[in-house]
Protein backbone atom coordinates (compact mmCIF):
# COMPACT_ATOMS: atom_id res chain seq x y z
CA UNK A 1 0.00 0.00 0.00
CA UNK A 2 1.38 3.39 -1.05
CA UNK A 3 1.27 5.99 1.75
CA UNK A 4 -1.16 8.84 1.20
CA UNK A 5 1.47 11.55 1.49
CA UNK A 6 3.57 10.30 -1.44
CA UNK A 7 3.74 12.22 -4.69
CA UNK A 8 2.74 10.85 -8.09
CA UNK A 9 2.43 13.36 -10.92
CA UNK A 10 1.07 12.97 -14.42
CA UNK A 11 1.83 14.94 -17.55
CA UNK A 12 -0.69 16.72 -19.79
CA UNK A 13 -1.49 13.41 -21.50
CA UNK A 14 -2.42 11.80 -18.21
CA UNK A 15 0.64 9.55 -18.17
CA UNK A 16 2.65 9.12 -14.97
CA UNK A 17 5.74 11.34 -15.19
CA UNK A 18 7.02 11.51 -11.60
CA UNK A 19 6.95 9.03 -8.71
CA UNK A 20 8.21 10.20 -5.31
CA UNK A 21 8.01 7.52 -2.62
CA UNK A 22 10.89 8.86 -0.53
CA UNK A 23 10.92 8.20 3.22
CA UNK A 24 7.77 6.12 2.95
CA UNK A 25 8.94 3.16 5.11
CA UNK A 26 8.58 0.79 2.15
CA UNK A 27 10.39 -2.55 1.91
CA UNK A 28 10.73 -5.52 -0.44
CA UNK A 29 12.35 -5.50 -3.86
CA UNK A 30 11.92 -3.41 -6.99
CA UNK A 31 12.97 -6.23 -9.30
CA UNK A 32 9.39 -6.90 -10.43
CA UNK A 33 8.61 -3.26 -11.11
CA UNK A 34 7.37 -3.04 -14.73
CA UNK A 35 9.12 0.05 -16.03
CA UNK A 36 7.53 -0.49 -19.45
CA UNK A 37 4.28 0.68 -17.87
CA UNK A 38 5.79 4.14 -17.33
CA UNK A 39 7.19 5.19 -20.72
CA UNK A 40 6.93 8.90 -19.84
CA UNK A 41 8.54 8.64 -16.40
CA UNK A 42 11.15 11.36 -15.84
CA UNK A 43 11.62 11.11 -12.03
CA UNK A 44 11.78 8.19 -9.62
CA UNK A 45 12.62 8.90 -5.99
CA UNK A 46 12.77 5.91 -3.61
CA UNK A 47 15.25 7.52 -1.19
CA UNK A 48 15.09 6.52 2.46
CA UNK A 49 13.25 3.20 2.34
CA UNK A 50 14.22 -0.43 2.97
CA UNK A 51 14.22 -1.85 -0.55
CA UNK A 52 16.62 -4.73 -1.14
CA UNK A 53 17.86 -6.76 -4.08
CA UNK A 54 19.30 -5.28 -7.26
CA UNK A 55 18.17 -2.72 -9.80
CA UNK A 56 16.16 -4.46 -12.54
CA UNK A 57 17.50 -4.36 -16.08
CA UNK A 58 14.18 -2.96 -17.31
CA UNK A 59 15.15 0.44 -15.99
CA UNK A 60 17.02 0.92 -19.23
CA UNK A 61 13.71 1.35 -21.04
CA UNK A 62 13.06 4.71 -19.39
CA UNK A 63 14.54 6.85 -22.12
CA UNK A 64 12.98 10.04 -20.73
CA UNK A 65 14.50 9.56 -17.26
CA UNK A 66 16.08 12.72 -15.79
CA UNK A 67 16.19 11.99 -12.05
CA UNK A 68 16.84 8.68 -10.25
CA UNK A 69 17.28 8.58 -6.48
CA UNK A 70 17.74 5.18 -4.77
CA UNK A 71 19.80 6.44 -1.83
CA UNK A 72 19.56 5.05 1.69
CA UNK A 73 18.13 1.63 0.93
CA UNK A 74 19.42 -1.94 1.23
CA UNK A 75 20.09 -2.52 -2.46
CA UNK A 76 23.05 -4.81 -2.97
CA UNK A 77 25.11 -7.22 -4.94
CA UNK A 78 27.81 -7.41 -7.53
CA UNK A 79 26.67 -5.59 -10.62
CA UNK A 80 27.56 -7.36 -13.89
CA UNK A 81 27.69 -5.26 -17.07
CA UNK A 82 24.38 -6.49 -18.42
CA UNK A 83 22.16 -5.90 -15.40
CA UNK A 84 22.36 -2.94 -13.11
CA UNK A 85 23.80 0.34 -12.07
CA UNK A 86 26.54 1.78 -14.24
CA UNK A 87 25.88 -0.94 -16.84
CA UNK A 88 24.80 -0.83 -20.45
CA UNK A 89 21.17 -0.72 -19.34
CA UNK A 90 21.65 2.33 -17.19
CA UNK A 91 23.72 4.11 -19.80
CA UNK A 92 20.75 3.91 -22.15
CA UNK A 93 19.36 6.69 -19.97
CA UNK A 94 20.95 9.37 -22.09
CA UNK A 95 18.85 12.19 -20.62
CA UNK A 96 19.66 11.35 -17.00
CA UNK A 97 20.97 14.32 -15.04
CA UNK A 98 20.80 13.25 -11.39
CA UNK A 99 21.91 9.74 -10.34
CA UNK A 100 21.80 9.06 -6.59
CA UNK A 101 22.80 5.54 -5.49
CA UNK A 102 24.58 6.40 -2.22
CA UNK A 103 24.29 4.43 1.04
CA UNK A 104 23.43 0.99 -0.27
CA UNK A 105 25.46 -2.22 -0.61
CA UNK A 106 26.43 -2.09 -4.28
CA UNK A 107 29.64 -3.77 -5.41
CA UNK A 108 31.47 -4.02 -8.72
CA UNK A 109 33.16 -1.39 -10.82
CA UNK A 110 32.38 2.06 -12.13
CA UNK A 111 32.53 1.42 -15.86
CA UNK A 112 33.95 3.74 -18.49
CA UNK A 113 30.54 3.65 -20.17
CA UNK A 114 29.31 6.06 -17.49
CA UNK A 115 30.49 8.79 -19.87
CA UNK A 116 27.63 7.89 -22.24
CA UNK A 117 25.25 9.64 -19.85
CA UNK A 118 26.61 12.87 -21.26
CA UNK A 119 24.22 15.28 -19.51
CA UNK A 120 24.90 13.90 -16.03
CA UNK A 121 25.13 16.64 -13.43
CA UNK A 122 25.09 14.61 -10.20
CA UNK A 123 26.80 11.25 -9.67
CA UNK A 124 26.48 10.09 -6.06
CA UNK A 125 27.77 6.59 -5.30
CA UNK A 126 29.10 7.11 -1.79
CA UNK A 127 28.90 4.61 1.06
CA UNK A 128 28.87 1.47 -1.09
CA UNK A 129 31.54 -1.09 -1.98
CA UNK A 130 32.53 -0.09 -5.50
CA UNK A 131 36.10 -1.07 -6.27
CA UNK A 132 38.82 -0.66 -8.87
CA UNK A 133 39.67 2.50 -10.75
CA UNK A 134 38.08 5.87 -10.90
CA UNK A 135 37.38 5.86 -14.66
CA UNK A 136 39.19 8.44 -16.75
CA UNK A 137 36.04 8.78 -18.85
CA UNK A 138 34.50 10.88 -16.08
CA UNK A 139 36.40 13.76 -17.64
CA UNK A 140 33.96 13.65 -20.55
CA UNK A 141 31.05 14.61 -18.30
CA UNK A 142 31.40 18.33 -18.84
CA UNK A 143 28.06 19.08 -17.14
CA UNK A 144 29.00 17.22 -13.94
CA UNK A 145 28.58 19.36 -10.82
CA UNK A 146 28.67 16.80 -7.98
CA UNK A 147 30.96 13.75 -7.94
CA UNK A 148 30.50 11.88 -4.67
CA UNK A 149 32.48 8.61 -4.41
CA UNK A 150 33.51 8.65 -0.76
CA UNK A 151 33.46 5.51 1.41
CA UNK A 152 33.99 2.83 -1.22
CA UNK A 153 36.90 0.52 -2.03
CA UNK A 154 38.38 2.44 -4.95
CA UNK A 155 42.11 1.86 -5.23
CA UNK A 156 43.40 3.92 -8.14
CA UNK A 157 44.94 7.33 -8.48
CA UNK A 158 42.85 10.43 -9.10
CA UNK A 159 42.68 10.65 -12.89
CA UNK A 160 43.87 14.03 -14.23
CA UNK A 161 40.90 13.95 -16.58
CA UNK A 162 38.63 15.00 -13.70
CA UNK A 163 40.14 18.44 -14.16
CA UNK A 164 38.18 18.65 -17.42
CA UNK A 165 34.86 18.68 -15.52
CA UNK A 166 34.84 22.46 -15.51
CA UNK A 167 31.43 22.74 -13.83
CA UNK A 168 32.36 20.52 -10.89
CA UNK A 169 31.56 22.17 -7.57
CA UNK A 170 31.65 19.17 -5.20
CA UNK A 171 34.34 16.47 -5.26
CA UNK A 172 34.30 13.86 -2.47
CA UNK A 173 36.72 10.91 -2.67
CA UNK A 174 37.34 10.31 1.03
CA UNK A 175 37.51 6.90 2.73
CA UNK A 176 38.89 4.91 -0.18
CA UNK A 177 42.36 3.52 -0.93
CA UNK A 178 43.39 6.15 -3.45
CA UNK A 179 47.12 6.60 -4.01
CA UNK A 180 49.39 9.04 -5.80
CA UNK A 181 49.23 12.81 -5.54
CA UNK A 182 46.67 15.49 -6.22
CA UNK A 183 46.76 16.07 -10.00
CA UNK A 184 47.66 19.57 -11.09
CA UNK A 185 44.55 19.60 -13.29
CA UNK A 186 42.35 19.99 -10.19
CA UNK A 187 43.35 23.65 -10.24
CA UNK A 188 41.07 23.99 -13.30
CA UNK A 189 38.02 23.34 -11.13
CA UNK A 190 37.46 26.96 -10.24
CA UNK A 191 33.79 26.36 -9.32
CA UNK A 192 34.75 23.85 -6.64
CA UNK A 193 33.42 24.69 -3.18
CA UNK A 194 34.16 21.34 -1.50
CA UNK A 195 37.24 19.14 -1.94
CA UNK A 196 37.23 16.07 0.33
CA UNK A 197 39.98 13.44 -0.12
CA UNK A 198 40.63 12.45 3.50
CA UNK A 199 41.34 8.88 4.67
CA UNK A 200 43.25 7.72 1.62
CA UNK A 201 46.91 6.99 0.86
CA UNK A 202 47.68 10.18 -1.03
CA UNK A 203 51.16 11.66 -0.84
CA UNK A 204 53.31 14.43 -2.27
CA UNK A 205 53.15 18.13 -1.55
CA UNK A 206 50.18 20.46 -1.40
CA UNK A 207 50.47 22.30 -4.69
CA UNK A 208 50.53 26.07 -4.68
CA UNK A 209 47.89 25.98 -7.44
CA UNK A 210 45.35 25.09 -4.74
CA UNK A 211 45.18 28.85 -4.27
CA UNK A 212 43.36 29.15 -7.62
CA UNK A 213 40.27 27.45 -6.19
CA UNK A 214 38.96 30.66 -4.76
CA UNK A 215 35.39 29.36 -4.30
CA UNK A 216 36.48 26.64 -1.89
CA UNK A 217 34.57 26.57 1.37
CA UNK A 218 35.65 23.11 2.57
CA UNK A 219 39.14 21.65 2.08
CA UNK A 220 39.85 18.34 3.80
CA UNK A 221 43.04 16.33 3.19
CA UNK A 222 43.38 14.62 6.56
CA UNK A 223 44.69 11.11 7.22
CA UNK A 224 46.95 10.90 4.21
CA UNK A 225 50.71 11.14 3.75
CA UNK A 226 51.07 14.63 2.35
CA UNK A 227 54.44 16.21 3.17
CA UNK A 228 56.47 19.35 2.69
CA UNK A 229 55.44 22.80 3.79
CA UNK A 230 51.98 24.28 3.72
CA UNK A 231 52.33 26.82 0.89
CA UNK A 232 51.20 30.42 1.34
CA UNK A 233 48.66 30.19 -1.51
CA UNK A 234 45.81 28.74 0.61
CA UNK A 235 45.72 32.26 2.01
CA UNK A 236 43.98 33.21 -1.25
CA UNK A 237 40.97 31.05 -0.34
CA UNK A 238 39.07 33.83 1.36
CA UNK A 239 35.76 31.93 1.33
CA UNK A 240 37.25 28.97 3.18
CA UNK A 241 35.36 27.89 6.31
CA UNK A 242 36.97 24.48 6.91
CA UNK A 243 40.71 23.80 6.57
CA UNK A 244 41.39 20.24 7.71
CA UNK A 245 44.95 19.00 7.14
CA UNK A 246 45.43 16.87 10.25
CA UNK A 247 47.36 13.58 10.41
CA UNK A 248 49.78 14.10 7.55
CA UNK A 249 53.49 14.87 7.41
CA UNK A 250 53.40 18.60 6.77
CA UNK A 251 56.49 20.35 8.12
CA UNK A 252 57.92 23.87 8.32
CA UNK A 253 55.91 26.76 9.77
CA UNK A 254 52.26 27.76 9.64
CA UNK A 255 52.20 30.32 6.80
CA UNK A 256 51.41 33.89 7.90
CA UNK A 257 49.00 34.24 4.96
CA UNK A 258 46.51 32.32 7.08
CA UNK A 259 45.53 35.78 8.32
CA UNK A 260 43.44 36.20 5.16
CA UNK A 261 41.04 33.39 6.02
CA UNK A 262 38.68 35.55 8.02
CA UNK A 263 35.71 33.26 7.32
CA UNK A 264 37.49 30.22 8.73
CA UNK A 265 35.35 28.26 11.19
CA UNK A 266 37.53 25.19 11.77
CA UNK A 267 41.33 25.00 11.53
CA UNK A 268 42.72 21.51 12.12
CA UNK A 269 46.46 21.08 11.60
CA UNK A 270 47.17 18.61 14.39
CA UNK A 271 49.35 15.49 14.11
CA UNK A 272 51.81 16.87 11.59
CA UNK A 273 55.44 17.99 11.93
CA UNK A 274 54.87 21.72 11.99
CA UNK A 275 57.52 23.83 13.70
CA UNK A 276 58.18 27.43 14.62
CA UNK A 277 55.80 29.55 16.62
CA UNK A 278 52.05 30.03 16.39
CA UNK A 279 51.95 33.07 14.09
CA UNK A 280 50.26 36.19 15.51
CA UNK A 281 48.45 36.45 12.17
CA UNK A 282 46.25 33.59 13.35
CA UNK A 283 44.55 36.14 15.58
CA UNK A 284 42.89 37.68 12.52
CA UNK A 285 40.59 34.67 12.34
CA UNK A 286 37.69 36.34 14.09
CA UNK A 287 35.18 33.68 12.94
CA UNK A 288 37.24 30.75 14.20
CA UNK A 289 35.46 28.37 16.58
CA UNK A 290 37.74 25.31 16.59
CA UNK A 291 41.52 25.59 16.66
CA UNK A 292 43.45 22.31 16.72
CA UNK A 293 47.25 22.56 16.48
CA UNK A 294 48.17 19.68 18.79
CA UNK A 295 50.81 17.01 18.19
CA UNK A 296 53.30 19.15 16.32
CA UNK A 297 56.63 20.74 17.17
CA UNK A 298 55.38 24.26 17.81
CA UNK A 299 57.28 26.32 20.35
CA UNK A 300 57.18 29.67 22.08
CA UNK A 301 54.01 31.10 23.53
CA UNK A 302 50.33 31.39 22.75
CA UNK A 303 50.06 34.71 20.88
CA UNK A 304 49.16 37.65 23.09
CA UNK A 305 46.58 38.69 20.51
CA UNK A 306 44.50 35.56 21.02
CA UNK A 307 41.76 37.70 22.48
CA UNK A 308 40.98 38.77 18.93
CA UNK A 309 39.19 35.44 18.46
CA UNK A 310 36.28 37.28 20.03
CA UNK A 311 33.34 35.28 21.27
CA UNK A 312 33.52 32.70 18.48
CA UNK A 313 36.25 30.41 19.84
CA UNK A 314 34.84 27.26 21.47
CA UNK A 315 37.69 24.77 21.38
CA UNK A 316 41.44 25.36 21.82
CA UNK A 317 43.70 22.30 21.47
CA UNK A 318 47.46 22.91 21.59
CA UNK A 319 48.53 19.76 23.44
CA UNK A 320 51.73 17.82 22.69
CA UNK A 321 53.89 20.66 21.42
CA UNK A 322 56.87 22.52 22.86
CA UNK A 323 55.00 25.62 24.01
CA UNK A 324 56.20 27.22 27.24
CA UNK A 325 54.35 30.44 27.96
CA UNK A 326 50.73 31.56 28.38
CA UNK A 327 51.96 35.09 27.91
CA UNK A 328 48.83 37.26 27.60
CA UNK A 329 46.38 34.63 26.49
CA UNK A 330 44.70 33.94 29.82
CA UNK A 331 46.18 36.66 31.95
CA UNK A 332 44.14 38.58 34.44
CA UNK A 333 42.26 41.67 33.47
CA UNK A 334 38.60 40.85 33.94
CA UNK A 335 38.10 40.67 37.70
CA UNK A 336 40.08 43.80 38.49
CA UNK A 337 43.34 41.85 38.29
CA UNK A 338 44.53 44.53 35.94
CA UNK A 339 47.48 43.92 33.73
CA UNK A 340 47.17 46.55 31.04
CA UNK A 341 49.33 44.72 28.58
CA UNK A 342 47.08 41.66 28.52
CA UNK A 343 43.89 43.13 29.92
CA UNK A 344 41.31 42.27 27.23
CA UNK A 345 42.24 38.75 26.21
CA UNK A 346 40.06 36.74 28.53
CA UNK A 347 37.16 39.16 28.39
CA UNK A 348 36.91 38.61 24.65
CA UNK A 349 37.11 34.82 24.53
CA UNK A 350 35.21 34.01 27.70
CA UNK A 351 31.69 33.69 26.39
CA UNK A 352 31.79 30.44 24.39
CA UNK A 353 35.13 28.74 25.08
CA UNK A 354 34.09 25.19 25.88
CA UNK A 355 37.34 23.24 26.17
CA UNK A 356 41.05 23.95 26.51
CA UNK A 357 43.77 21.33 26.20
CA UNK A 358 47.34 22.58 26.69
CA UNK A 359 48.69 19.32 28.09
CA UNK A 360 52.09 17.82 27.32
CA UNK A 361 53.93 21.07 26.73
CA UNK A 362 56.46 22.99 28.80
CA UNK A 363 54.23 25.73 30.19
CA UNK A 364 55.67 27.24 33.36
CA UNK A 365 54.65 29.77 35.94
CA UNK A 366 51.31 30.00 37.73
CA UNK A 367 47.89 28.95 36.60
CA UNK A 368 46.33 32.22 35.38
CA UNK A 369 43.78 33.55 37.87
CA UNK A 370 41.59 34.76 35.01
CA UNK A 371 40.92 31.20 33.90
CA UNK A 372 37.97 31.42 36.29
CA UNK A 373 36.35 33.98 34.01
CA UNK A 374 35.88 31.43 31.21
CA UNK A 375 32.39 30.71 32.42
CA UNK A 376 31.38 28.33 29.61
CA UNK A 377 34.38 26.05 30.10
CA UNK A 378 33.58 22.35 30.53
CA UNK A 379 36.98 20.74 29.90
CA UNK A 380 40.34 22.04 31.12
CA UNK A 381 43.57 20.09 30.75
CA UNK A 382 46.91 21.62 31.83
CA UNK A 383 48.53 18.25 32.66
CA UNK A 384 52.16 17.30 31.98
CA UNK A 385 53.64 20.78 32.07
CA UNK A 386 55.90 22.64 34.52
CA UNK A 387 53.34 24.79 36.29
CA UNK A 388 54.22 26.01 39.78
CA UNK A 389 52.46 27.75 42.64
CA UNK A 390 49.02 26.69 43.82
CA UNK A 391 45.61 26.25 42.33
CA UNK A 392 43.88 29.63 42.45
CA UNK A 393 40.35 29.65 43.87
CA UNK A 394 38.98 31.12 40.63
CA UNK A 395 38.33 27.82 38.76
CA UNK A 396 35.69 27.23 41.41
CA UNK A 397 33.67 29.96 39.66
CA UNK A 398 33.35 27.93 36.43
CA UNK A 399 29.95 26.50 37.26
CA UNK A 400 29.71 24.15 34.26
CA UNK A 401 33.22 22.63 34.52
CA UNK A 402 33.07 18.85 34.05
CA UNK A 403 36.73 17.83 33.73
CA UNK A 404 39.83 19.31 35.40
CA UNK A 405 43.24 17.74 34.81
CA UNK A 406 46.28 19.41 36.41
CA UNK A 407 48.31 16.23 36.85
CA UNK A 408 52.08 15.91 36.42
CA UNK A 409 53.08 19.48 37.17
CA UNK A 410 54.98 21.15 40.02
CA UNK A 411 51.94 22.55 41.76
CA UNK A 412 51.75 22.75 45.54
CA UNK A 413 49.89 24.18 48.49
CA UNK A 414 46.43 23.20 49.62
CA UNK A 415 43.60 22.31 47.28
CA UNK A 416 41.19 25.28 47.49
CA UNK A 417 37.79 24.52 48.99
CA UNK A 418 36.17 26.64 46.28
CA UNK A 419 36.52 23.68 43.90
CA UNK A 420 33.78 21.91 45.87
CA UNK A 421 31.33 24.34 44.25
CA UNK A 422 31.83 22.55 40.91
CA UNK A 423 28.66 20.48 40.99
CA UNK A 424 29.11 19.14 37.44
CA UNK A 425 32.71 17.98 37.94
CA UNK A 426 33.00 14.35 36.82
CA UNK A 427 36.76 14.03 36.20
CA UNK A 428 39.45 15.34 38.55
CA UNK A 429 43.13 14.52 38.20
CA UNK A 430 45.58 16.29 40.54
CA UNK A 431 48.07 13.44 40.69
CA UNK A 432 51.86 13.76 40.56
CA UNK A 433 52.20 17.22 42.11
CA UNK A 434 53.21 18.56 45.54
CA UNK A 435 49.83 19.31 47.15
CA UNK A 436 49.60 19.28 50.95
CA UNK A 437 46.98 19.31 53.65
CA UNK A 438 43.37 18.22 53.91
CA UNK A 439 41.43 17.01 50.92
CA UNK A 440 38.15 18.88 50.48
CA UNK A 441 35.29 16.65 51.60
CA UNK A 442 32.19 18.21 50.12
CA UNK A 443 30.32 18.08 46.83
CA UNK A 444 31.80 16.14 43.93
CA UNK A 445 35.01 15.58 45.89
CA UNK A 446 33.16 12.83 47.73
CA UNK A 447 32.92 10.89 44.44
CA UNK A 448 36.63 10.79 43.52
CA UNK A 449 38.91 7.90 44.47
CA UNK A 450 42.62 7.74 45.29
CA UNK A 451 43.67 7.81 41.64
CA UNK A 452 42.84 11.52 41.51
CA UNK A 453 45.60 12.27 44.05
CA UNK A 454 48.41 9.73 43.51
CA UNK A 455 51.90 11.18 43.86
CA UNK A 456 51.03 13.84 46.47
CA UNK A 457 52.47 12.28 49.67
CA UNK A 458 51.59 15.25 51.87
CA UNK A 459 47.86 15.09 51.18
CA UNK A 460 45.62 13.51 53.82
CA UNK A 461 42.00 12.61 54.41
CA UNK A 462 39.45 10.51 52.53
CA UNK A 463 39.79 8.77 50.13
CA UNK A 464 43.56 8.69 50.82
CA UNK A 465 44.46 6.18 53.52
CA UNK A 466 46.76 8.68 55.21
CA UNK A 467 44.97 10.34 58.11
CA UNK A 468 45.40 14.03 58.84
CA UNK A 469 47.00 15.08 62.13
CA UNK A 470 43.70 16.60 63.31
CA UNK A 471 41.94 13.28 62.72
CA UNK A 472 44.55 11.41 64.78
CA UNK A 473 43.81 13.64 67.77
N, C-alpha and C positions, 0 to 999 in steps of 0.2 A: 504494500500500500504506500502510495506516494504522499508524503506529508503535505498538508494544506498550504503551508507557507512557502512552498517551492515555486520556482518561476519557469513557466513554459510559454514561449512566445511563438506566434505564427506570423508569417509574412502576409502581404496583401492578397495572395492567392489562397490563403487558408492553410498553407503547409507549415509544419513545425520548423522553425528556424533556429530557436535557442532553447536549450534545456539546462536549467541551473538547479541541481540537486545537492548543492554544497551544504556541508554541516547538517545533514538530514538524518544521521544515525542509521544509515542503510548498510546492509551487509550482503554477503553472497558473492557471486561472480558476475562479470559482465560479458562472459564468453558467449552467451546465447543471445546477446543483444543483436537484433536484426537491423544493422545500419542501413540496409537497402530500403527500409521503410521510411528513412528520413533523408531523401535525396537533396533537400534544400537546407539541411542543417549547417549552420555556420559556427555555433558555439555549443560546447558540451563542458559543463563544470560539475565534476563529481568530487571536488576537494573536500577533505575532512570527513570521510566515511570509513567504513571497514570492509571495503571490497577486497577480495583476494583473487588469486589466479593470474592469468596473463591477459594482455590486451589482444582481443580477437583480430584476426587478419582482415575481417570485413571492414575494419575502420578505413582501409585504403580506398573504399568506394565513395567516401565523403569528399568529393572534389571541391566543394564550396567551403570547406572547413577553414575558419580563421583562428579560432580559439579553442584549445584543448587543455583542460586542467584536471589532472588525476592525482594531484599532490595529496600527501597525508592519508594514504590508504595502506593496504597490506598486499598490494600487487607484487608479484615475485617472479623468479625463475630466470634461467639462462634464456637469452633472446636470440634464436637463430635468425639468419638473414631473411628467411621467407615468412616470418610470422609476427613480429611485434615491433616494439618501439625502436626507432632508428633503423628500421629495415626498409626493404624495397616497398612494402605496403604503405608505411608511414610517409615515405618520400614521394608517394603519389599525391600527397596533400600539398600541392604546389602553392596554394594560396595561404597556407598556414603562417600566422604571424606570431602567435603566443603558444609555446609548448612547455607546459608545467608537469614534470614527472617526479618532482622531488619527494623525499621522505617516503620511499617504498622499499622494496627488496629486490630491485632489478639487478641483474648481472649481465655479463657479456661485454661487448665493445661498442664504442661510439664509432660508427662507420663513416668513411669518407663521403658516402652518399648523402650525408646530412646536408651537404652543400647544395643539393638539388632543391631544397626548400628555400629558394633564393630570397623570399621576402621575410624570412624569419627575423623577428625583432627580439624575442625573448626565448632563451633556451635554458631551462632550469632542471638540472638532473641531480641536484645535491642530495646527500644523505641516502645513497644507494650503494651498490657494490660494482659499479662499472670499473673495468680494468683496461690495461694496455695503454696505448698512446692517446694523447690529445691530437685529434686529426689536424693535419695542416690545412685541409680543405675548409676549416672554419674561417680562414682568411677571405674566402669568397663571399661570405655573408655580410655584404656591405651595409645592410640595414640593421644588423645586430646591435642591440642596445644593452642587453643583460645577458651575460654568460656566467652561469652559476653551476660550477662543477665540484664544489667543496664536499668533503667527507665521502670520498669514493676510494678506489684502489688504483688510481691512475699512476703509472710509473715511468712516464716519459719526461722529456724536457718541455719547456714552454715553447711552442713553435713560434718563430719570428713572424710567421704569417698573420698571427693574431693582431699585429700592429697595423694590418690593412683594414681592420674593422673600425673605420674612422668614426662611426657613430656610437661606439661602445662607451657606456657610462658606468657600468658595474661589472667588475671582473673578480670572481671569487674562486680561487683554486686551493684553498686551505685544506688541511687534513687529508692529504694524499701522500704519495711517495715520489714527488716530482724532484728531479735533479737538475744540475746545470746552474746557469746564472740567469738573471733577468735579461731578456733580450733587449738590445738597444731600441728595437722597433716599438717597444711599449711607449716610448716618448712621443710617438705619433698620436696617441690616444688622448687628445687634448680635451675631450668631453668627459673623461673619466672622473667620477667623484668618489669611487670606492675601489681600492686595490687591496685585496686580501689574499696573501699567499703563505700564511703562517702554517706551522706544523708540516713542513716538508723537509727535503734534504738539499735545499738550494744553497749555493755558495757564491764566492766572488765578492766584489765590492759593490756598494750602493752607488750607481752611476750618477754623475752630476746632472745628467739629462732629466732626472726625476723632477728637477725644478721647473721643467716645461709643463708639467701637469697641473696647471694653476687652478683647476676646478676641483682638485682633490679635497675631500672632506675627511676621508678615512684612509689611512695608510698603515697596514699591518703586515710586518715581515717576521714576526716573532717565531721562536723555536725553529731556526734554521742554522746555517753555518756561515752567514755573511761575515766578512772581515774587513780590515782596513778602517780608515777613518770615516766618520759621518761627514759628508761634504757640506759646504756652506749652502748649496743650492736649495735644500729643503726650506730654507728661510724665505724662498719666493712663494711658498704655498700658503698664501695669506688666508685662504678659506679653511685651512686644515683645523679640524676639531679633535682628531684622534691620531696620535703619532705613537705607534706601538712597535718598538724594535727590540724588545727584551729577548734574553736567552739567545744571543748570537756571539760573535767574537769581535765586535766593533772595538777599536782601540783609539788612542789619541784623545783629544779633548772634546768636550761638548762645544759645538761651534757657536760663536757669539751671535750669529744671524738668527738664532732661535728667538731673539727678541721680536722678530717681525710676526710671529705666530700669535697674534693677540686674540684670536678666536679659539685657541687651543683649550680643550676641555680635559683631555687625558694625555699625559706624557709619561710613557713607560720605557725606560732605558735600562732597567735593571738586568743583572746577570750578563754583563759584557766585560770588557777589559778597559773601560774608559778611565782616563787619568786626568791629572790637573785639578783645578778647583771648580767648584760650581760657579759658573759665570754670573756676575751680577745682572747681566742682560736677561736672565731667566725671570727676573722680577717684573719685567714688562708684561708677563702673561697674566693679565688681570682677570681672565675668564677661567683660569686653571682651577680645577677641582681635585684632581688626582695627580700627584707627583711621586713617581717611583724611580729612584736612582740607586737603589740598593745593590749590593754585590758587585761593586766595581772597585776601582783603585783611586777614588776621589779623595782629595786631601784638603787641608785648610779648614775654613770655617763655613758655617751656613751664612749666606750673604746677609749683610745688615739690612738690605732693602727688602727682605722677605715680607715685610708688612704690606708691600704693594700688591700682594695677592688679594687684598681686600677680603670681602666676606665669602668669596667663592671657595677657597681652599677647604677641602674636607679631609684629605688623606695625605700625610707626609711620611714617606718611607725612604730613609737614607741609611738603613742598617748595612753592616758589613762593608764599610769603607775605611778610610784612614783619616776621617774628620776628627778635629780636636778642639774646636771652639764653637760655643753657641753664639758668640759675639753679641750682636744686637737682636737676634731673632726672637728670643723669649725674655728679654730683659725687662725689668720692672719699668713702670711708667703709667700704669693704669690705676692702681690703688694708692696713689700718692707716693709711690716709691720712685720719685722722679729721677730719671737719668736722661737728661735732655738729648743726648746723642742718640739714644735708642727708644725714646719715649713713646712712639706711636705704633711700634711693631705689633705688640700683642693686641692692642685695641682694635687694629684693623682685621686681624685674622681670627679673632676670638669667637665670632658668631657661629660658624658652621664646622670648625675643625673637629673631626670625629675621631681620628686616630693618628698617633705619632709613634713611629718606631725609629729610634736612633741607636739601637743596640749594636754591639760589636764594632765600636769605633774606638777612638782614644780621647773622647771628650773629658775635659778636666774642669776643676773648679766646682762651685756650688750648683745645686739644683736651682734654677731661676725661680724666685718667689712668684713672679707673675704667671707661672704655669697655672696657678689657681684661678686665673681669670679666663681660661679657656673653658667656658661653662657648658660647651656641648661635647666635651671630650669623653669618649667611652673607653679608649684603649691607649695606654701610655707605657712605652717600653724604653727605658734608659739602661738596660742591663749590659754587662760586659764592657764597661768603660772605666774611667779613672776618676770618677766623681768623688769629691771630698765634702767635709762638713756634715750637717745633719739634714734630715728631711724637714723642709719648712712646713708649717701648719697649713699653708694655703691650698695644697691639693685636697684637703678636707672640704673645700668649698665647691668642688666639682661634683655636683649632686648626682650626675648620671654616670660617673666613672664605674666601669665594670671590671677592668683589668689593669693592675699596676705591677710592673716588674722593674725593680731597682737592683736586682741581684748582681753579684760579682762586680762590685765597685769598692771604694774605700770609704764608704759612708760610716758615720758613727753617731754617738749620742743616743738619746732615748727616742723611741718611736712616738710621734705626737698623738695625743688622744683625739685630736680633731679628725683623724682618719676613721674613727668609729662612726662618724656621721655619714659615711659612704654606704648607704643602704642597698645599693645595687652591686656592690663589689663582690665579684665571684672568683676572681683570681688575684692572689697576692703572693709575690715572691720577693722577699727581702734577704734571701740567703747569701752567704759568702760576703759579709761586710763586717763592720766592727760595732754593731749596735749594742747598747748596754741597758740594764734596768728592766723594769716591769713591762711585760707585754700587756697592751690594752685588752680588756676583758669584755667589752660591750659590743653590741651590734654584730656585724658580719665577722668580726675577729673571733667570735665564738665558733665559727664554722671552719676555720683553717687549721690544718694539722701541722706537725713538726716540720714537714718539708718546706714550708714557707719561710723557716727561720734557720735552717742548717748553716753552720759555719759562722755563727755569732755566739761564741762561748760565754759572753757576759750577759746574755739575755736570761731572764728567769720568768717563771709563772707558766700556767697552762697555755698551750698543750706541751710545752717543754718540760721534761722530767725534773730539771733543776729548779729547786724551790728558791724563792726570794728570801733574803734575810728576815724581812718582816714576817713572812709566813712561818719561819722557823721559831720565832719568838711566840 
